[in-house]
Amino acid sequence: MTIESDVLKSIRPTAAQDKRVMDVVEELAEMAVAEAKKLKVHIEPMLVGSVAKGTHLKDPDIDLFMLFSESTPMEQLKEAGLAIGRKVLGGREHYAQHPYVRGTYKGFQVDLVPCFRIRDTRAKISAVDRTPFHTEFVKKNLKKGMADEVRLLKRFMKGIESYGAEAKVQGFSGYLCELLVMRFGSFRAVLGSGKNWKVGDAMELPGFPGNEFPEPLTFIDPVDSKRNVASAVSPETMLRFILASREYLADPSVKFFFPAERVAWDSGRVKRVAGKSVQNLLSVTFPKLDLIDDVVYPQLRKSLAAITALLERAEFEVEKTSIHVDEVTHLLIELVSMSLPKSRKHRGPPVNSETVNEFLAKWNTLGISAPYIESGRWYVMTEREYERADALVKAKLEAIPLGKDVMKQKSFEVESADALLTNKHLAALTHHFDDRMPWQR
């Protein structure tokens, strides 16, 4: 038995499991139609996603679309779609280009999504309108035997923490995994190609060319040539997949599919692994945002970038950053040094510049030294407003452009060095300093 055949045994749904999920789908569809009739609207339920395509793993999510006529006003689609979803699932409203409802039904996570029934993707009104075309394309073009190859690729992507196009992961969607198997023929063939990928690579299915895109990886959507299916894949995720492909093909292991979970280190291990870096680490902590990941993570990245820019403008050198969310949100910034000298060398204009007099007039009184010339340019020694990075962040945090919901927080904590070595921060510190890949744990 090969590793892959063993993995397939554990991830491929049984006939009984498939019957159960399809029974649930049928129930949900009937309930949605009944609720639509009460609202005097017509919908056509359509199962989409991996279950519809037969590429799902055990315990799949259910994606049930409610197709409305193209003539339906957008506001009516939104209102009716949410009303049906709330009645069927309870659940919680989520928002993409238009809202949908996510909830749990008989143990399955379910998305009930309203969209327009269109005949051509060029007529799409929102991004989700093309999803039924994806489902039909895969059902028609995925060759016999390839479904298990897709399952292996999906489980591999999950294992190396690269599965999912959502903002938290920035990885490979299920649809992209299906297209990759169609393009290369098998799980191993995808890895055989992937080990040689470079950032900027572009690919397509034969006979389905499309536009050029600026993202790290491009795969042309065969149902919409103006769309890059791989647009969500970040450079970091792509490089992790390239490395994983090389290492798996060289030395296959079940750990690539089912890695050990990361366990938070105790403070002693953090200090042993991180060494002096702990003294140059600061954390901005605030309550966890009660929003979906696709809303939260772009805001967290924007906030972290704003803090990083603040520090760099003040001449602090940033070594590494990370985001970790557990009971609270942690934005971690590791610096080359937490403190800088009180005095700093301020560069002025070239000696022959028209602004020399203005520079001298200002800095003859403000500088802690008289202006002087060095290598054909004026300089002056000045005092820093903040010698320590943590003091700067504490003072300026609420004045910089954080994510809009992050800015609403009222209880930011800025902590640094040994103050971080408490139970509250250990999982975040482990995530920051544990550089091992998932399959190496």
C-alpha positions in Angstrom: 0.0 0.0 0.0 1.2 3.5 -0.8 0.9 6.5 1.4 -1.6 8.0 -1.0 -3.8 5.0 -1.1 -3.8 5.0 2.8 -4.7 8.7 2.8 -7.5 8.1 0.3 -9.0 5.5 2.6 -9.3 8.0 5.4 -10.6 10.9 3.3 -12.9 9.4 0.7 -16.5 9.5 1.8 -18.3 6.1 2.0 -21.5 5.4 0.0 -23.5 5.7 3.2 -21.9 9.1 4.0 -22.7 10.4 0.5 -26.3 9.2 0.8 -26.6 11.1 4.1 -25.2 14.4 2.7 -27.5 14.1 -0.3 -30.5 13.5 1.9 -29.7 16.6 3.8 -29.3 18.6 0.5 -32.7 17.4 -0.6 -34.3 18.5 2.7 -32.7 21.9 2.5 -33.7 22.4 -1.1 -37.3 21.6 -0.2 -37.3 23.9 2.8 -35.9 26.7 0.7 -38.5 26.4 -2.0 -41.3 26.2 0.6 -40.0 29.4 2.2 -39.7 31.1 -1.2 -43.3 30.3 -2.0 -44.4 32.0 1.2 -42.6 35.1 0.1 -44.2 34.8 -3.4 -40.8 34.5 -5.1 -39.6 31.8 -7.4 -36.2 30.1 -6.8 -34.4 27.1 -8.3 -32.2 25.4 -5.7 -28.8 24.2 -7.1 -26.2 22.3 -5.3 -22.7 23.6 -6.1 -19.2 23.2 -4.8 -17.3 20.0 -4.1 -20.3 17.8 -3.1 -22.0 18.6 -6.4 -18.8 17.8 -8.3 -18.0 14.6 -6.4 -14.6 15.9 -5.2 -15.5 16.4 -1.5 -13.8 14.9 1.5 -15.5 13.4 4.5 -17.7 15.7 6.5 -18.0 18.3 3.7 -19.6 21.7 3.8 -22.8 22.1 1.7 -23.1 25.0 -0.7 -26.7 25.4 -1.9 -27.5 28.2 -4.3 -30.9 29.8 -4.7 -31.2 30.8 -8.4 -33.4 33.8 -9.0 -34.6 35.0 -12.4 -32.4 37.7 -14.1 -35.4 40.0 -14.0 -35.5 40.0 -10.2 -34.5 43.4 -8.8 -31.2 43.2 -6.8 -32.8 44.5 -3.6 -35.5 41.8 -3.8 -32.9 39.1 -4.3 -31.0 40.3 -1.2 -34.1 40.6 1.0 -35.7 37.3 -0.1 -32.4 35.4 -0.1 -31.7 36.5 3.5 -35.2 35.8 4.6 -35.2 32.3 3.2 -31.8 31.6 4.7 -32.8 32.8 8.1 -35.9 30.7 8.1 -34.1 27.5 6.9 -30.8 27.8 8.8 -31.1 30.5 11.5 -27.4 31.0 11.1 -25.6 34.2 10.5 -25.6 36.7 7.6 -22.4 37.0 5.7 -21.5 39.4 3.0 -19.7 39.0 -0.3 -20.9 41.2 -3.2 -24.3 40.4 -1.8 -25.4 38.7 1.4 -25.9 35.1 2.1 -26.6 33.0 5.2 -24.3 30.5 6.8 -25.4 28.0 9.5 -25.4 24.4 10.6 -28.0 21.8 9.7 -27.8 18.2 11.0 -24.1 18.5 11.6 -23.1 20.1 8.3 -22.0 23.7 7.7 -24.3 25.1 5.1 -24.1 28.2 2.9 -27.4 29.3 1.4 -26.5 31.8 -1.3 -28.9 33.8 -3.6 -27.7 34.5 -7.1 -29.0 35.2 -10.6 -29.7 32.4 -13.1 -27.7 33.7 -16.1 -27.0 32.0 -19.5 -23.6 33.4 -20.0 -20.8 34.5 -17.6 -20.4 37.7 -19.5 -23.8 38.7 -18.2 -23.0 38.0 -14.5 -24.3 40.6 -12.1 -22.1 39.5 -9.2 -19.1 37.2 -8.7 -21.2 34.3 -7.3 -23.3 34.1 -10.5 -20.5 32.3 -12.2 -20.2 29.6 -9.5 -22.9 27.3 -11.1 -20.8 27.4 -14.3 -17.8 26.2 -12.4 -19.8 23.3 -11.0 -21.1 22.3 -14.5 -17.6 22.7 -16.1 -16.0 20.4 -13.6 -18.8 17.8 -13.7 -18.4 17.7 -17.5 -14.6 17.8 -17.8 -13.2 16.0 -14.8 -12.1 12.6 -16.2 -12.9 9.3 -14.5 -10.5 8.6 -11.7 -9.5 12.2 -11.2 -11.9 12.9 -8.3 -9.6 10.9 -6.0 -6.6 12.8 -7.3 -8.4 16.1 -6.4 -9.1 14.7 -3.0 -5.4 14.0 -2.4 -4.5 17.5 -3.6 -7.0 19.1 -1.4 -5.9 17.1 1.7 -2.3 17.9 0.9 -3.1 21.6 0.7 -5.0 21.4 4.0 -2.0 19.7 5.6 0.5 22.3 4.4 -1.9 25.1 5.5 -2.4 26.4 2.0 -6.1 25.4 1.3 -8.7 28.0 0.8 -9.1 31.3 -1.0 -10.4 33.1 2.0 -8.5 36.1 3.3 -7.2 34.3 6.4 -5.4 31.7 4.3 -4.7 33.3 0.9 -4.4 29.9 -0.6 -5.6 27.4 -3.2 -9.4 27.1 -3.6 -11.1 23.8 -4.2 -11.9 24.9 -7.8 -8.2 25.7 -8.4 -7.3 22.2 -7.1 -9.7 20.7 -9.5 -8.4 22.7 -12.5 -4.8 21.8 -11.6 -5.6 18.1 -11.6 -7.4 18.5 -15.0 -4.3 20.4 -16.3 -1.7 17.9 -15.1 -3.6 14.7 -14.8 -2.9 13.5 -11.2 -1.9 14.6 -7.7 1.7 13.7 -8.2 1.8 15.4 -11.6 0.6 18.6 -10.0 3.4 18.4 -7.5 5.9 17.5 -10.2 5.0 20.7 -12.0 4.6 22.7 -8.8 8.1 22.0 -7.5 9.4 24.1 -10.4 7.0 27.0 -10.3 8.2 30.5 -9.9 6.4 33.6 -8.7 4.7 35.1 -11.7 4.0 31.8 -13.5 0.8 31.6 -15.5 -1.1 28.5 -16.8 -4.4 27.5 -18.3 -6.3 24.5 -19.6 -5.6 23.7 -23.2 -8.0 25.7 -25.4 -8.9 28.1 -22.7 -6.6 31.1 -22.9 -7.3 34.4 -21.2 -6.0 37.7 -19.9 -2.7 38.5 -18.2 -2.7 39.1 -14.5 -0.3 40.7 -12.0 -0.7 38.2 -9.2 2.0 35.7 -8.0 0.2 32.8 -9.7 -2.3 32.8 -12.6 -4.7 30.1 -13.7 -7.2 31.3 -16.3 -10.8 30.5 -15.4 -12.1 28.3 -18.3 -15.6 29.7 -17.8 -14.5 33.4 -17.6 -11.3 34.3 -19.4 -11.1 37.6 -17.6 -10.7 36.0 -14.2 -7.7 34.5 -12.5 -8.7 31.5 -10.4 -5.4 31.8 -8.4 -5.8 35.5 -7.6 -6.1 34.8 -3.9 -2.8 32.9 -3.7 -0.2 35.0 -1.8 3.6 34.7 -2.5 4.1 33.1 0.9 1.5 30.4 0.2 2.8 29.7 -3.2 6.4 29.3 -2.0 5.2 27.0 0.8 3.5 24.8 -1.8 6.6 24.8 -4.0 8.8 23.7 -1.1 6.2 21.1 0.1 6.1 19.6 -3.5 9.8 19.2 -3.6 10.1 17.7 -0.2 7.1 15.3 -0.6 8.3 14.0 -3.9 11.8 13.4 -2.4 10.6 11.8 0.8 6.8 11.1 0.9 5.2 11.1 4.4 1.7 11.1 5.8 2.8 14.2 7.7 2.2 16.3 4.6 -1.5 15.4 4.7 -1.9 15.2 8.5 0.7 17.2 10.3 1.0 17.4 14.1 -0.9 20.4 15.5 1.2 23.3 16.7 1.2 23.2 20.5 1.9 26.5 22.4 5.4 26.5 24.0 6.0 27.4 27.6 7.8 30.6 28.3 11.1 28.8 28.8 11.0 27.3 25.4 10.1 30.6 23.8 13.1 32.2 25.4 15.4 29.3 24.3 14.2 29.4 20.7 13.8 33.2 20.3 16.9 34.2 22.3 17.5 37.9 22.4 14.7 38.5 19.8 12.2 38.4 22.6 13.6 41.7 23.9 13.0 43.3 20.6 9.4 42.2 20.2 6.3 44.3 20.7 2.7 43.3 20.6 -0.4 45.3 19.9 -3.4 43.3 21.5 -7.1 44.1 21.3 -10.4 42.1 21.5 -11.2 39.7 18.8 -13.4 41.3 16.2 -16.9 39.7 15.9 -16.8 39.6 12.1 -16.2 36.9 9.5 -12.5 36.2 8.5 -12.9 37.7 5.1 -13.7 41.0 6.7 -11.3 40.7 9.6 -8.0 39.7 8.0 -7.6 42.4 5.4 -8.2 44.9 8.2 -5.6 43.2 10.5 -3.0 43.3 7.6 -3.8 46.9 7.0 -3.4 47.7 10.7 -0.1 45.8 10.9 1.2 47.6 7.8 0.3 51.0 9.3 2.1 50.2 12.6 5.1 48.9 10.6 5.2 52.1 8.5 5.0 54.3 11.7 8.0 52.5 13.1 10.0 52.6 9.9 9.4 56.4 9.5 10.9 56.8 12.9 14.0 54.7 11.7 13.2 51.5 13.6 14.2 48.5 11.5 11.5 45.8 11.3 12.7 42.3 11.2 9.5 40.2 11.1 5.8 40.6 11.7 2.9 38.2 12.3 -0.8 38.0 13.1 -2.4 35.6 15.6 -6.0 35.4 16.7 -7.2 33.3 19.6 -9.3 34.7 22.4 -7.8 38.1 21.5 -6.0 39.6 18.5 -2.2 39.8 18.5 -0.3 42.0 16.1 3.4 41.1 16.6 6.3 43.2 15.4 9.9 42.0 15.8 12.6 44.7 15.5 16.3 44.7 15.1 16.4 46.9 18.2 13.6 48.1 20.5 15.5 51.3 21.2 17.5 53.8 19.2 20.0 56.5 20.4 18.5 59.7 21.7 20.4 61.7 19.1 20.0 61.2 15.4 21.8 62.5 12.3 19.3 64.5 10.2 20.2 65.0 6.5 19.8 68.4 4.9 20.1 69.7 1.4 23.2 69.7 -0.9 25.5 72.7 -0.2 24.5 74.3 -3.5 20.8 73.9 -3.0 18.4 76.9 -3.0 16.9 75.7 0.3 20.2 75.9 2.3 19.3 79.2 4.0 15.9 77.9 5.0 17.5 74.7 6.4 20.1 76.7 8.4 17.5 79.2 9.7 15.5 76.3 11.1 18.2 74.1 12.5 20.6 76.7 13.9 18.1 76.9 16.9 16.4 73.5 16.9 19.4 71.2 16.5 21.5 69.9 19.4 24.5 70.7 17.3 25.3 73.4 14.8 24.6 72.3 11.2 27.7 71.0 9.5 28.8 69.9 6.0 29.7 66.3 5.1 30.4 64.9 1.6 28.8 68.0 -0.1 25.6 68.0 2.0 24.4 69.8 5.2 23.6 67.7 8.3 22.5 68.5 11.8 22.2 66.4 15.0 18.7 66.3 16.5 16.9 64.5 19.3 14.4 61.8 18.7 10.9 62.3 20.1 10.7 58.6 21.0 13.8 56.4 21.8 11.8 53.2 22.3 9.5 51.6 19.7 6.8 50.6 22.2 6.6 54.2 23.5 6.1 55.5 19.9 3.4 52.9 19.2 1.5 53.7 22.4 1.6 57.4 21.7 0.6 57.3 18.0 -1.5 54.1 17.6 -4.9 55.8 17.5 -3.6 58.4 15.0 -2.6 56.1 12.2 -4.8 54.4 9.5 -5.8 51.1 11.1 -8.6 48.9 9.7 -12.0 50.6 10.1 -13.3 48.1 12.6 -9.9 47.9 14.4 -10.0 51.7 14.9 -13.3 51.3 16.8 -11.6 49.3 19.5 -11.2 51.1 22.8 -8.8 48.8 24.7 -5.5 48.5 22.9 -2.6 47.0 24.9 1.0 47.6 23.7 3.4 45.3 25.5 7.0 44.3 24.8 9.9 42.1 25.8 9.5 40.0 29.0 6.0 41.4 29.6 4.9 39.2 26.7 6.0 35.9 28.4 2.6 35.2 30.0 0.0 32.6 29.2 -2.0 35.2 27.3 0.7 35.6 24.6 2.3 32.1 24.5 0.3 30.8 21.5 1.0 34.0 19.5 4.7 33.9 20.4 4.9 30.2 19.4 3.2 31.0 16.1 5.7 33.9 15.6 8.9 32.1 16.5 8.2 28.5 15.3 9.6 28.6 11.8 9.0 24.9 11.1 6.7 24.0 8.2 3.6 22.1 9.2 5.0 18.8 8.0 8.2 19.3 10.0 6.5 19.5 13.4 
